[in-house]
Amino acid sequence: MLKKKIEMRYLLIILLVFTLSACYYDHEEILYGSTTGQPCTDTAGIVSYAQKVVPLLQSNCYGCHSGSAPSGNQLMGTYTADKTMAQSGKLYGTINHAAGYSPMPKGGAKMGACQIATIKKWIDGGMLNN
């Protein structure tokens, strides 16, 4: 009888451990949602500059950082200019609001985690013009 009680206690403890560990999430988009309402899938594989990065930069950066008088004297809007910003670390530092960088977009909300991860994946992948 005592042996059965001990076995039941161990069984309950094991069941409790499995139950609690099954409730753990470590994906930011599951915990907080994405800013687009879509799962963060842009970071799988190679990130396309033309299809993924340019639309993000157009909606968040090019409005102020293009043309004949770009804000902060930081020109963007071409592959060469965007790659130069990425190579210097300024692109990722500013969109991620890292210490030592001017947080961008200025006066606007920080880009979503999935958007930042997409740009980071492009940078880490060698900033291909694809």
N, CA, C and O atoms as CSV, one atom per row, in Angstrom:
chain,resi,resn,atom,element,x,y,z
A,1,MET,N,N,0.821,-1.194,0.000
A,1,MET,CA,C,0.000,0.000,0.000
A,1,MET,C,C,0.867,1.262,0.000
A,1,MET,O,O,0.594,2.206,-0.741
A,2,LEU,N,N,1.907,1.274,0.828
A,2,LEU,CA,C,2.811,2.406,0.892
A,2,LEU,C,C,3.553,2.580,-0.437
A,2,LEU,O,O,3.785,3.699,-0.893
A,3,LYS,N,N,3.915,1.460,-1.039
A,3,LYS,CA,C,4.618,1.505,-2.311
A,3,LYS,C,C,3.729,2.117,-3.391
A,3,LYS,O,O,4.219,2.860,-4.242
A,4,LYS,N,N,2.425,1.817,-3.371
A,4,LYS,CA,C,1.481,2.380,-4.344
A,4,LYS,C,C,1.335,3.886,-4.163
A,4,LYS,O,O,1.241,4.616,-5.150
A,5,LYS,N,N,1.315,4.362,-2.929
A,5,LYS,CA,C,1.199,5.796,-2.649
A,5,LYS,C,C,2.427,6.539,-3.170
A,5,LYS,O,O,2.310,7.617,-3.753
A,6,ILE,N,N,3.594,5.958,-2.957
A,6,ILE,CA,C,4.821,6.580,-3.441
A,6,ILE,C,C,4.823,6.614,-4.960
A,6,ILE,O,O,5.191,7.627,-5.556
A,7,GLU,N,N,4.415,5.518,-5.594
A,7,GLU,CA,C,4.350,5.467,-7.059
A,7,GLU,C,C,3.364,6.512,-7.591
A,7,GLU,O,O,3.637,7.155,-8.605
A,8,MET,N,N,2.246,6.685,-6.932
A,8,MET,CA,C,1.244,7.671,-7.352
A,8,MET,C,C,1.797,9.088,-7.228
A,8,MET,O,O,1.561,9.930,-8.095
A,9,ARG,N,N,2.528,9.347,-6.157
A,9,ARG,CA,C,3.121,10.673,-5.977
A,9,ARG,C,C,4.121,10.976,-7.102
A,9,ARG,O,O,4.118,12.070,-7.667
A,10,TYR,N,N,4.970,9.997,-7.418
A,10,TYR,CA,C,5.927,10.186,-8.507
A,10,TYR,C,C,5.214,10.398,-9.831
A,10,TYR,O,O,5.617,11.240,-10.633
A,11,LEU,N,N,4.175,9.648,-10.053
A,11,LEU,CA,C,3.394,9.784,-11.279
A,11,LEU,C,C,2.761,11.174,-11.367
A,11,LEU,O,O,2.771,11.791,-12.432
A,12,LEU,N,N,2.214,11.666,-10.263
A,12,LEU,CA,C,1.628,13.004,-10.241
A,12,LEU,C,C,2.680,14.088,-10.472
A,12,LEU,O,O,2.417,15.060,-11.180
A,13,ILE,N,N,3.847,13.936,-9.893
A,13,ILE,CA,C,4.927,14.905,-10.078
A,13,ILE,C,C,5.374,14.920,-11.541
A,13,ILE,O,O,5.555,15.990,-12.122
A,14,ILE,N,N,5.548,13.760,-12.128
A,14,ILE,CA,C,5.949,13.670,-13.537
A,14,ILE,C,C,4.885,14.290,-14.428
A,14,ILE,O,O,5.203,15.026,-15.361
A,15,LEU,N,N,3.633,13.996,-14.143
A,15,LEU,CA,C,2.532,14.570,-14.922
A,15,LEU,C,C,2.500,16.087,-14.802
A,15,LEU,O,O,2.270,16.786,-15.789
A,16,LEU,N,N,2.730,16.593,-13.605
A,16,LEU,CA,C,2.752,18.036,-13.370
A,16,LEU,C,C,3.898,18.700,-14.136
A,16,LEU,O,O,3.713,19.759,-14.737
A,17,VAL,N,N,5.069,18.084,-14.116
A,17,VAL,CA,C,6.219,18.628,-14.836
A,17,VAL,C,C,5.922,18.693,-16.335
A,17,VAL,O,O,6.183,19.717,-16.967
A,18,PHE,N,N,5.391,17.633,-16.903
A,18,PHE,CA,C,5.057,17.638,-18.333
A,18,PHE,C,C,3.982,18.653,-18.662
A,18,PHE,O,O,4.049,19.305,-19.704
A,19,THR,N,N,3.005,18.798,-17.804
A,19,THR,CA,C,1.934,19.757,-18.045
A,19,THR,C,C,2.456,21.184,-18.040
A,19,THR,O,O,2.108,21.974,-18.917
A,20,LEU,N,N,3.285,21.521,-17.065
A,20,LEU,CA,C,3.814,22.874,-16.979
A,20,LEU,C,C,4.792,23.177,-18.103
A,20,LEU,O,O,4.811,24.296,-18.615
A,21,SER,N,N,5.599,22.211,-18.494
A,21,SER,CA,C,6.563,22.466,-19.570
A,21,SER,C,C,5.870,22.586,-20.917
A,21,SER,O,O,6.414,23.219,-21.822
A,22,ALA,N,N,4.707,22.010,-21.081
A,22,ALA,CA,C,3.969,22.103,-22.339
A,22,ALA,C,C,3.373,23.487,-22.546
A,22,ALA,O,O,2.950,23.812,-23.656
A,23,CYS,N,N,3.329,24.301,-21.514
A,23,CYS,CA,C,2.739,25.635,-21.618
A,23,CYS,C,C,3.784,26.714,-21.881
A,23,CYS,O,O,3.443,27.897,-21.851
A,24,TYR,N,N,5.008,26.366,-22.130
A,24,TYR,CA,C,6.071,27.344,-22.315
A,24,TYR,C,C,6.178,27.764,-23.784
A,24,TYR,O,O,6.274,26.922,-24.677
A,25,TYR,N,N,6.161,29.065,-24.015
A,25,TYR,CA,C,6.351,29.610,-25.359
A,25,TYR,C,C,7.569,30.518,-25.338
A,25,TYR,O,O,7.742,31.317,-24.417
A,26,ASP,N,N,8.423,30.393,-26.366
A,26,ASP,CA,C,9.567,31.276,-26.452
A,26,ASP,C,C,9.594,32.046,-27.764
A,26,ASP,O,O,10.634,32.578,-28.153
A,27,HIS,N,N,8.475,32.106,-28.436
A,27,HIS,CA,C,8.390,32.858,-29.680
A,27,HIS,C,C,7.700,34.188,-29.410
A,27,HIS,O,O,6.560,34.227,-28.946
A,28,GLU,N,N,8.405,35.276,-29.705
A,28,GLU,CA,C,7.895,36.609,-29.413
A,28,GLU,C,C,6.546,36.866,-30.080
A,28,GLU,O,O,5.660,37.474,-29.479
A,29,GLU,N,N,6.390,36.402,-31.325
A,29,GLU,CA,C,5.128,36.659,-32.010
A,29,GLU,C,C,3.967,35.888,-31.390
A,29,GLU,O,O,2.817,36.314,-31.501
A,30,ILE,N,N,4.249,34.761,-30.740
A,30,ILE,CA,C,3.188,34.025,-30.044
A,30,ILE,C,C,2.817,34.753,-28.757
A,30,ILE,O,O,1.640,34.865,-28.414
A,31,LEU,N,N,3.833,35.247,-28.047
A,31,LEU,CA,C,3.578,35.932,-26.792
A,31,LEU,C,C,2.936,37.294,-26.975
A,31,LEU,O,O,1.993,37.640,-26.264
A,32,TYR,N,N,3.442,38.067,-27.926
A,32,TYR,CA,C,3.020,39.455,-28.054
A,32,TYR,C,C,2.291,39.769,-29.347
A,32,TYR,O,O,1.736,40.857,-29.498
A,33,GLY,N,N,2.287,38.837,-30.270
A,33,GLY,CA,C,1.681,39.090,-31.572
A,33,GLY,C,C,2.638,39.879,-32.445
A,33,GLY,O,O,3.604,40.468,-31.960
A,34,SER,N,N,2.357,39.883,-33.731
A,34,SER,CA,C,3.192,40.656,-34.641
A,34,SER,C,C,2.482,41.957,-34.961
A,34,SER,O,O,1.270,42.071,-34.779
A,35,THR,N,N,3.229,42.931,-35.436
A,35,THR,CA,C,2.640,44.227,-35.738
A,35,THR,C,C,1.797,44.166,-37.003
A,35,THR,O,O,0.964,45.042,-37.236
A,36,THR,N,N,2.004,43.142,-37.819
A,36,THR,CA,C,1.254,43.022,-39.064
A,36,THR,C,C,0.052,42.105,-38.918
A,36,THR,O,O,-0.763,41.998,-39.835
A,37,GLY,N,N,-0.064,41.450,-37.788
A,37,GLY,CA,C,-1.147,40.489,-37.606
A,37,GLY,C,C,-0.814,39.140,-38.215
A,37,GLY,O,O,-1.605,38.203,-38.106
A,38,GLN,N,N,0.339,39.022,-38.853
A,38,GLN,CA,C,0.779,37.788,-39.473
A,38,GLN,C,C,1.925,37.202,-38.658
A,38,GLN,O,O,2.649,37.940,-37.989
A,39,PRO,N,N,2.099,35.877,-38.705
A,39,PRO,CA,C,3.249,35.300,-38.018
A,39,PRO,C,C,4.547,35.798,-38.637
A,39,PRO,O,O,4.584,36.170,-39.811
A,40,CYS,N,N,5.587,35.803,-37.858
A,40,CYS,CA,C,6.891,36.276,-38.319
A,40,CYS,C,C,7.554,35.166,-39.123
A,40,CYS,O,O,8.253,34.322,-38.563
A,41,THR,N,N,7.339,35.166,-40.423
A,41,THR,CA,C,7.895,34.125,-41.276
A,41,THR,C,C,8.944,34.667,-42.231
A,41,THR,O,O,9.565,33.894,-42.961
A,42,ASP,N,N,9.156,35.973,-42.246
A,42,ASP,CA,C,10.089,36.584,-43.193
A,42,ASP,C,C,11.544,36.251,-42.902
A,42,ASP,O,O,12.412,36.562,-43.717
A,43,THR,N,N,11.828,35.644,-41.796
A,43,THR,CA,C,13.215,35.409,-41.433
A,43,THR,C,C,13.671,34.000,-41.797
A,43,THR,O,O,14.786,33.609,-41.451
A,44,ALA,N,N,12.843,33.243,-42.477
A,44,ALA,CA,C,13.237,31.898,-42.885
A,44,ALA,C,C,13.995,31.974,-44.208
A,44,ALA,O,O,13.554,32.646,-45.141
A,45,GLY,N,N,15.138,31.283,-44.289
A,45,GLY,CA,C,15.902,31.255,-45.534
A,45,GLY,C,C,16.569,32.583,-45.845
A,45,GLY,O,O,16.841,33.384,-44.951
A,46,ILE,N,N,16.827,32.803,-47.126
A,46,ILE,CA,C,17.460,34.035,-47.588
A,46,ILE,C,C,16.396,35.109,-47.744
A,46,ILE,O,O,15.350,34.873,-48.349
A,47,VAL,N,N,16.660,36.274,-47.204
A,47,VAL,CA,C,15.716,37.385,-47.291
A,47,VAL,C,C,15.974,38.162,-48.581
A,47,VAL,O,O,17.106,38.560,-48.859
A,48,SER,N,N,14.936,38.371,-49.350
A,48,SER,CA,C,15.035,39.106,-50.604
A,48,SER,C,C,15.047,40.609,-50.335
A,48,SER,O,O,14.153,41.143,-49.680
A,49,TYR,N,N,16.070,41.274,-50.851
A,49,TYR,CA,C,16.159,42.730,-50.717
A,49,TYR,C,C,14.960,43.394,-51.392
A,49,TYR,O,O,14.285,44.229,-50.789
A,50,ALA,N,N,14.701,43.022,-52.637
A,50,ALA,CA,C,13.640,43.674,-53.411
A,50,ALA,C,C,12.245,43.378,-52.861
A,50,ALA,O,O,11.394,44.266,-52.833
A,51,GLN,N,N,12.004,42.155,-52.429
A,51,GLN,CA,C,10.659,41.763,-52.007
A,51,GLN,C,C,10.358,42.032,-50.541
A,51,GLN,O,O,9.208,42.295,-50.190
A,52,LYS,N,N,11.354,41.972,-49.688
A,52,LYS,CA,C,11.109,42.095,-48.245
A,52,LYS,C,C,11.702,43.359,-47.628
A,52,LYS,O,O,11.032,44.043,-46.855
A,53,VAL,N,N,12.954,43.673,-47.963
A,53,VAL,CA,C,13.644,44.787,-47.310
A,53,VAL,C,C,13.170,46.126,-47.851
A,53,VAL,O,O,12.837,47.023,-47.076
A,54,VAL,N,N,13.134,46.274,-49.172
A,54,VAL,CA,C,12.734,47.562,-49.767
A,54,VAL,C,C,11.351,48.009,-49.290
A,54,VAL,O,O,11.203,49.175,-48.923
A,55,PRO,N,N,10.329,47.142,-49.274
A,55,PRO,CA,C,9.025,47.614,-48.778
A,55,PRO,C,C,9.070,48.112,-47.334
A,55,PRO,O,O,8.374,49.068,-46.991
A,56,LEU,N,N,9.876,47.479,-46.487
A,56,LEU,CA,C,10.004,47.929,-45.098
A,56,LEU,C,C,10.694,49.286,-45.033
A,56,LEU,O,O,10.275,50.170,-44.286
A,57,LEU,N,N,11.749,49.442,-45.816
A,57,LEU,CA,C,12.481,50.712,-45.825
A,57,LEU,C,C,11.639,51.821,-46.464
A,57,LEU,O,O,11.704,52.973,-46.037
A,58,GLN,N,N,10.853,51.474,-47.483
A,58,GLN,CA,C,9.976,52.470,-48.110
A,58,GLN,C,C,8.962,53.009,-47.115
A,58,GLN,O,O,8.715,54.213,-47.059
A,59,SER,N,N,8.386,52.128,-46.343
A,59,SER,CA,C,7.335,52.569,-45.422
A,59,SER,C,C,7.879,53.207,-44.152
A,59,SER,O,O,7.139,53.891,-43.445
A,60,ASN,N,N,9.161,52.996,-43.847
A,60,ASN,CA,C,9.705,53.512,-42.589
A,60,ASN,C,C,10.866,54.493,-42.722
A,60,ASN,O,O,11.136,55.249,-41.788
A,61,CYS,N,N,11.560,54.498,-43.862
A,61,CYS,CA,C,12.812,55.261,-43.958
A,61,CYS,C,C,12.883,56.226,-45.140
A,61,CYS,O,O,13.297,57.375,-44.987
A,62,TYR,N,N,12.481,55.759,-46.304
A,62,TYR,CA,C,12.711,56.523,-47.525
A,62,TYR,C,C,12.006,57.875,-47.539
A,62,TYR,O,O,12.475,58.799,-48.203
A,63,GLY,N,N,10.909,58.012,-46.835
A,63,GLY,CA,C,10.189,59.281,-46.816
A,63,GLY,C,C,11.054,60.436,-46.344
A,63,GLY,O,O,10.914,61.555,-46.838
A,64,CYS,N,N,11.936,60.185,-45.406
A,64,CYS,CA,C,12.814,61.234,-44.864
A,64,CYS,C,C,14.244,61.133,-45.396
A,64,CYS,O,O,14.956,62.136,-45.448
A,65,HIS,N,N,14.665,59.939,-45.787
A,65,HIS,CA,C,16.065,59.717,-46.139
A,65,HIS,C,C,16.263,59.462,-47.631
A,65,HIS,O,O,17.016,58.566,-48.015
A,66,SER,N,N,15.599,60.235,-48.461
A,66,SER,CA,C,15.807,60.145,-49.908
A,66,SER,C,C,15.651,61.534,-50.504
A,66,SER,O,O,15.303,62.489,-49.809
A,67,GLY,N,N,15.911,61.629,-51.782
A,67,GLY,CA,C,15.787,62.916,-52.452
A,67,GLY,C,C,17.057,63.732,-52.369
A,67,GLY,O,O,18.123,63.219,-52.029
A,68,SER,N,N,16.930,65.024,-52.686
A,68,SER,CA,C,18.117,65.885,-52.750
A,68,SER,C,C,18.573,66.382,-51.386
A,68,SER,O,O,19.722,66.801,-51.246
A,69,ALA,N,N,17.707,66.348,-50.373
A,69,ALA,CA,C,18.083,66.813,-49.032
A,69,ALA,C,C,17.616,65.795,-47.980
A,69,ALA,O,O,16.669,66.053,-47.238
A,70,PRO,N,N,18.290,64.638,-47.926
A,70,PRO,CA,C,17.848,63.605,-46.975
A,70,PRO,C,C,18.072,64.037,-45.524
A,70,PRO,O,O,19.069,64.683,-45.200
A,71,SER,N,N,17.146,63.676,-44.679
A,71,SER,CA,C,17.220,64.008,-43.258
A,71,SER,C,C,18.508,63.444,-42.654
A,71,SER,O,O,18.901,62.313,-42.940
A,72,GLY,N,N,19.148,64.245,-41.823
A,72,GLY,CA,C,20.374,63.823,-41.161
A,72,GLY,C,C,21.512,63.561,-42.116
A,72,GLY,O,O,22.525,62.973,-41.737
A,73,ASN,N,N,21.353,63.990,-43.346
A,73,ASN,CA,C,22.351,63.770,-44.394
A,73,ASN,C,C,22.613,62.275,-44.607
A,73,ASN,O,O,23.709,61.876,-45.001
A,74,GLN,N,N,21.579,61.446,-44.336
A,74,GLN,CA,C,21.677,60.002,-44.502
A,74,GLN,C,C,20.806,59.597,-45.693
A,74,GLN,O,O,19.590,59.465,-45.561
A,75,LEU,N,N,21.426,59.403,-46.839
A,75,LEU,CA,C,20.705,59.067,-48.061
A,75,LEU,C,C,20.417,57.576,-48.128
A,75,LEU,O,O,21.298,56.746,-47.904
A,76,MET,N,N,19.175,57.253,-48.438
A,76,MET,CA,C,18.746,55.871,-48.651
A,76,MET,C,C,17.887,55.858,-49.909
A,76,MET,O,O,17.605,56.905,-50.491
A,77,GLY,N,N,17.477,54.675,-50.318
A,77,GLY,CA,C,16.564,54.583,-51.450
A,77,GLY,C,C,17.138,53.871,-52.648
A,77,GLY,O,O,16.425,53.623,-53.621
A,78,THR,N,N,18.417,53.535,-52.598
A,78,THR,CA,C,19.028,52.704,-53.634
A,78,THR,C,C,19.711,51.540,-52.934
A,78,THR,O,O,20.004,51.602,-51.740
A,79,TYR,N,N,19.960,50.478,-53.692
A,79,TYR,CA,C,20.639,49.332,-53.093
A,79,TYR,C,C,21.985,49.747,-52.511
A,79,TYR,O,O,22.313,49.367,-51.387
A,80,THR,N,N,22.765,50.517,-53.257
A,80,THR,CA,C,24.093,50.925,-52.807
A,80,THR,C,C,24.023,51.730,-51.513
A,80,THR,O,O,24.802,51.492,-50.590
A,81,ALA,N,N,23.097,52.676,-51.441
A,81,ALA,CA,C,22.956,53.507,-50.245
A,81,ALA,C,C,22.475,52.677,-49.057
A,81,ALA,O,O,22.974,52.834,-47.943
A,82,ASP,N,N,21.511,51.801,-49.294
A,82,ASP,CA,C,20.985,50.967,-48.211
A,82,ASP,C,C,22.055,50.002,-47.704
A,82,ASP,O,O,22.179,49.783,-46.499
A,83,LYS,N,N,22.823,49.432,-48.621
A,83,LYS,CA,C,23.891,48.509,-48.227
A,83,LYS,C,C,24.959,49.242,-47.421
A,83,LYS,O,O,25.473,48.705,-46.441
A,84,THR,N,N,25.292,50.462,-47.828
A,84,THR,CA,C,26.281,51.262,-47.098
A,84,THR,C,C,25.814,51.511,-45.667
A,84,THR,O,O,26.596,51.391,-44.723
A,85,MET,N,N,24.545,51.856,-45.511
A,85,MET,CA,C,23.984,52.066,-44.160
A,85,MET,C,C,24.039,50.771,-43.348
A,85,MET,O,O,24.347,50.788,-42.156
A,86,ALA,N,N,23.737,49.655,-44.003
A,86,ALA,CA,C,23.743,48.366,-43.309
A,86,ALA,C,C,25.155,47.964,-42.913
A,86,ALA,O,O,25.374,47.481,-41.802
A,87,GLN,N,N,26.118,48.158,-43.812
A,87,GLN,CA,C,27.505,47.781,-43.531
A,87,GLN,C,C,28.092,48.582,-42.381
A,87,GLN,O,O,28.901,48.066,-41.610
A,88,SER,N,N,27.693,49.828,-42.262
A,88,SER,CA,C,28.224,50.675,-41.190
A,88,SER,C,C,27.619,50.338,-39.829
A,88,SER,O,O,28.138,50.761,-38.796
A,89,GLY,N,N,26.531,49.582,-39.827
A,89,GLY,CA,C,25.843,49.260,-38.577
A,89,GLY,C,C,24.755,50.250,-38.221
A,89,GLY,O,O,23.985,50.022,-37.288
A,90,LYS,N,N,24.683,51.368,-38.970
A,90,LYS,CA,C,23.699,52.407,-38.666
A,90,LYS,C,C,22.271,51.937,-38.911
A,90,LYS,O,O,21.369,52.266,-38.140
A,91,LEU,N,N,22.062,51.177,-39.967
A,91,LEU,CA,C,20.693,50.748,-40.282
A,91,LEU,C,C,20.114,49.920,-39.140
A,91,LEU,O,O,19.044,50.238,-38.622
A,92,TYR,N,N,20.807,48.875,-38.751
A,92,TYR,CA,C,20.293,48.021,-37.690
A,92,TYR,C,C,20.269,48.744,-36.341
A,92,TYR,O,O,19.310,48.609,-35.580
A,93,GLY,N,N,21.309,49.500,-36.049
A,93,GLY,CA,C,21.370,50.221,-34.770
A,93,GLY,C,C,20.223,51.194,-34.586
A,93,GLY,O,O,19.649,51.291,-33.501
A,94,THR,N,N,19.887,51.920,-35.654
A,94,THR,CA,C,18.819,52.918,-35.533
A,94,THR,C,C,17.434,52.282,-35.482
A,94,THR,O,O,16.591,52.723,-34.701
A,95,ILE,N,N,17.179,51.255,-36.295
A,95,ILE,CA,C,15.831,50.659,-36.283
A,95,ILE,C,C,15.608,49.819,-35.036
A,95,ILE,O,O,14.470,49.616,-34.614
A,96,ASN,N,N,16.701,49.328,-34.442
A,96,ASN,CA,C,16.584,48.524,-33.224
A,96,ASN,C,C,16.670,49.381,-31.967
A,96,ASN,O,O,16.590,48.863,-30.853
A,97,HIS,N,N,16.836,50.702,-32.145
A,97,HIS,CA,C,16.949,51.656,-31.042
A,97,HIS,C,C,18.085,51.273,-30.092
A,97,HIS,O,O,17.937,51.349,-28.873
A,98,ALA,N,N,19.211,50.865,-30.660
A,98,ALA,CA,C,20.376,50.465,-29.872
A,98,ALA,C,C,21.057,51.700,-29.284
A,98,ALA,O,O,20.970,52.799,-29.833
A,99,ALA,N,N,21.725,51.497,-28.178
A,99,ALA,CA,C,22.454,52.585,-27.525
A,99,ALA,C,C,23.509,53.137,-28.478
A,99,ALA,O,O,24.190,52.380,-29.170
A,100,GLY,N,N,23.636,54.447,-28.506
A,100,GLY,CA,C,24.618,55.090,-29.359
A,100,GLY,C,C,24.107,55.441,-30.750
A,100,GLY,O,O,24.832,56.048,-31.539
A,101,TYR,N,N,22.867,55.068,-31.061
A,101,TYR,CA,C,22.271,55.368,-32.358
A,101,TYR,C,C,21.013,56.195,-32.150
A,101,TYR,O,O,20.327,56.062,-31.136
A,102,SER,N,N,20.720,57.046,-33.116
A,102,SER,CA,C,19.496,57.840,-33.064
A,102,SER,C,C,18.324,56.940,-33.433
A,102,SER,O,O,18.273,56.434,-34.554
A,103,PRO,N,N,17.376,56.729,-32.511
A,103,PRO,CA,C,16.264,55.805,-32.792
A,103,PRO,C,C,15.405,56.286,-33.965
A,103,PRO,O,O,15.002,57.447,-34.031
A,104,MET,N,N,15.139,55.361,-34.882
A,104,MET,CA,C,14.326,55.662,-36.063
A,104,MET,C,C,13.181,54.669,-36.147
A,104,MET,O,O,13.293,53.549,-35.647
A,105,PRO,N,N,12.106,55.056,-36.760
A,105,PRO,CA,C,11.840,56.350,-37.384
A,105,PRO,C,C,11.652,57.436,-36.329
A,105,PRO,O,O,11.006,57.233,-35.301
A,106,LYS,N,N,12.238,58.591,-36.619
A,106,LYS,CA,C,12.220,59.709,-35.674
A,106,LYS,C,C,10.770,60.143,-35.418
A,106,LYS,O,O,10.021,60.415,-36.356
A,107,GLY,N,N,10.397,60.202,-34.170
A,107,GLY,CA,C,9.053,60.619,-33.796
A,107,GLY,C,C,7.990,59.557,-34.048
A,107,GLY,O,O,6.806,59.796,-33.814
A,108,GLY,N,N,8.403,58.389,-34.521
A,108,GLY,CA,C,7.459,57.306,-34.802
A,108,GLY,C,C,7.737,56.101,-33.925
A,108,GLY,O,O,8.737,56.045,-33.210
A,109,ALA,N,N,6.844,55.154,-33.994
A,109,ALA,CA,C,7.004,53.929,-33.222
A,109,ALA,C,C,8.114,53.073,-33.819
A,109,ALA,O,O,8.358,53.099,-35.026
A,110,LYS,N,N,8.767,52.328,-32.971
A,110,LYS,CA,C,9.803,51.402,-33.401
A,110,LYS,C,C,9.191,50.370,-34.345
A,110,LYS,O,O,8.048,49.949,-34.162
A,111,MET,N,N,9.940,49.977,-35.330
A,111,MET,CA,C,9.477,48.923,-36.239
A,111,MET,C,C,9.168,47.667,-35.427
A,111,MET,O,O,9.721,47.465,-34.346
A,112,GLY,N,N,8.297,46.841,-35.950
A,112,GLY,CA,C,7.942,45.608,-35.268
A,112,GLY,C,C,9.103,44.625,-35.222
A,112,GLY,O,O,10.022,44.694,-36.037
A,113,ALA,N,N,9.050,43.723,-34.275
A,113,ALA,CA,C,10.124,42.738,-34.091
A,113,ALA,C,C,10.340,41.908,-35.347
A,113,ALA,O,O,11.481,41.599,-35.691
A,114,CYS,N,N,9.274,41.545,-36.030
A,114,CYS,CA,C,9.412,40.747,-37.251
A,114,CYS,C,C,10.062,41.565,-38.360
A,114,CYS,O,O,10.866,41.039,-39.130
A,115,GLN,N,N,9.722,42.832,-38.446
A,115,GLN,CA,C,10.317,43.695,-39.458
A,115,GLN,C,C,11.809,43.879,-39.202
A,115,GLN,O,O,12.616,43.802,-40.128
A,116,ILE,N,N,12.168,44.118,-37.966
A,116,ILE,CA,C,13.577,44.279,-37.597
A,116,ILE,C,C,14.332,42.974,-37.852
A,116,ILE,O,O,15.452,42.995,-38.363
A,117,ALA,N,N,13.725,41.844,-37.499
A,117,ALA,CA,C,14.366,40.540,-37.714
A,117,ALA,C,C,14.584,40.282,-39.206
A,117,ALA,O,O,15.592,39.687,-39.588
A,118,THR,N,N,13.657,40.719,-40.045
A,118,THR,CA,C,13.798,40.548,-41.487
A,118,THR,C,C,15.005,41.324,-42.002
A,118,THR,O,O,15.806,40.795,-42.773
A,119,ILE,N,N,15.133,42.569,-41.578
A,119,ILE,CA,C,16.269,43.388,-42.010
A,119,ILE,C,C,17.574,42.816,-41.456
A,119,ILE,O,O,18.583,42.786,-42.161
A,120,LYS,N,N,17.563,42.371,-40.222
A,120,LYS,CA,C,18.754,41.772,-39.610
A,120,LYS,C,C,19.168,40.510,-40.373
A,120,LYS,O,O,20.357,40.280,-40.591
A,121,LYS,N,N,18.216,39.716,-40.769
A,121,LYS,CA,C,18.508,38.490,-41.528
A,121,LYS,C,C,19.134,38.843,-42.880
A,121,LYS,O,O,20.055,38.163,-43.332
A,122,TRP,N,N,18.638,39.901,-43.524
A,122,TRP,CA,C,19.230,40.348,-44.788
A,122,TRP,C,C,20.673,40.806,-44.562
A,122,TRP,O,O,21.563,40.463,-45.341
A,123,ILE,N,N,20.902,41.571,-43.508
A,123,ILE,CA,C,22.256,42.046,-43.194
A,123,ILE,C,C,23.178,40.857,-42.915
A,123,ILE,O,O,24.274,40.769,-43.468
A,124,ASP,N,N,22.728,39.950,-42.058
A,124,ASP,CA,C,23.549,38.785,-41.691
A,124,ASP,C,C,23.807,37.864,-42.883
A,124,ASP,O,O,24.803,37.141,-42.914
A,125,GLY,N,N,22.894,37.897,-43.870
A,125,GLY,CA,C,23.043,37.057,-45.058
A,125,GLY,C,C,23.937,37.665,-46.120
A,125,GLY,O,O,24.049,37.115,-47.215
A,126,GLY,N,N,24.575,38.781,-45.825
A,126,GLY,CA,C,25.507,39.383,-46.764
A,126,GLY,C,C,24.959,40.521,-47.574
A,126,GLY,O,O,25.617,40.985,-48.505
A,127,MET,N,N,23.748,40.998,-47.244
A,127,MET,CA,C,23.133,42.163,-47.905
A,127,MET,C,C,23.067,42.003,-49.425
A,127,MET,O,O,23.469,42.890,-50.178
A,128,LEU,N,N,22.554,40.862,-49.851
A,128,LEU,CA,C,22.473,40.561,-51.275
A,128,LEU,C,C,21.498,41.489,-51.988
A,128,LEU,O,O,20.502,41.921,-51.408
A,129,ASN,N,N,21.791,41.788,-53.245
A,129,ASN,CA,C,20.891,42.577,-54.090
A,129,ASN,C,C,20.031,41.591,-54.880
A,129,ASN,O,O,20.236,41.371,-56.074
A,130,ASN,N,N,19.077,41.013,-54.185
A,130,ASN,CA,C,18.239,39.970,-54.805
A,130,ASN,C,C,16.771,40.342,-54.767
A,130,ASN,O,O,15.929,39.581,-55.243
